[in-house]
Amino acid sequence: MNKATENFIAAELAAYYDNLRELEFLREEILEGSPGPPDGMPRGNTTSNPTADKAMRLISSRVLLCVERRTAAITKVLQRNQNDPLMMELVKMSFLNRTHTPIGVCKELHISRRNYYRRRREFLGQIADELGLR
C-alpha cells in the first residue's frame, strides 16, 4: 500500500466518530427535509410524493453514500479484530481516542516500534481491502 493511501485511511480512521455523527446528521437532514412553500400552495402541476422523494434523496445522496461506505468498512474491520485486544488497544489509542503518540502507544502496550508499525499497517491494510483501495 502506498503512503498516500495509508495516510488517507489513517485520517478516515481518526475521523471515524465524527463521520458517524455526520452520517446521522445527513440522514436526519434528508428525512426532515425542507418545509413546503410558505403560502401552502402546491408547486408544479403534478402530484407530489414526499415519502418517495425522501427515499430517493437517501439513496442517491453522493456524500451520504461515501461517508456510509467508509464508516461501514471501518466498522467491519473493527468487528473482525475484536478478538485481538492488543490490536484494538493500539487502534483506540492511536486513532479513535487519539490519546497517544506512536511512541506512547509502544510504551503503554510494551511493544516495539517495529511491532507497532507492522500492526498499524496490517489494520490499515484490512480497511484498504474493504474499500477496494489495494
Summary of the structure (lengths in Angstrom):
residues: 134
radius of gyration: 20.6
end to end distance: 6.4
largest distance: 69.8
contacts: 329
relative contact order: 0.16
helix: 73%
strand: 0%
